């Protein structure tokens, strides 16, 4: 699983955990879990400026 920290300090912001079949965004108690296909759709929309 690849982990991407969203801030430089590494502890004050949620993280994005990219796994084989799913992506987790957030932290315990405030977590969004996307299927890999949903993650790819989200990335595509962001890159196209739709989101």
N, C-alpha and C positions, 0 to 999 in steps of 0.2 A: 504494500500500500504506500502510495506517495502522499506526503503531507506538505501542504503549502500554508505557510503562516501569512496572515494578512496585514501584520504590522511588524515593525522592526524589533520591538521589545520582545516579541514572541509569547507574551503571556496575557496581554490585555485585550486581544482581539480573537474572534473565532478563527478556526482553521478550516481548511478544505482538505478532506481525506479522500483521495482518489484510489479506489480499489478496482479489481477486475470486473466486478458485476454491478457496483454501485458507487455513488459519491455521497459523502456526508459533509454537510456545511453547518457550522455552528459549534455549540458546546453542549455538555450535559444539561438537560432541562430546557434547551432551546436548540433543537436539532432538526434539520431538514435532510431527508434521505431521498436521493434520486436514483432511479434505475439508470444504467449507463446510457440508454437511448434518450432518456429525458435530459440528461446532462449534455449530450451532444446537441440536442435541439436548443437548449438554453444557450450554449456557447455560440451556436450559429446565429441565433437572434441577436445576441449582444454584439457580435462582430458586424452584423448588418445594420446595427443601430435601431433595431426594433424593440429592444427591451430597455 
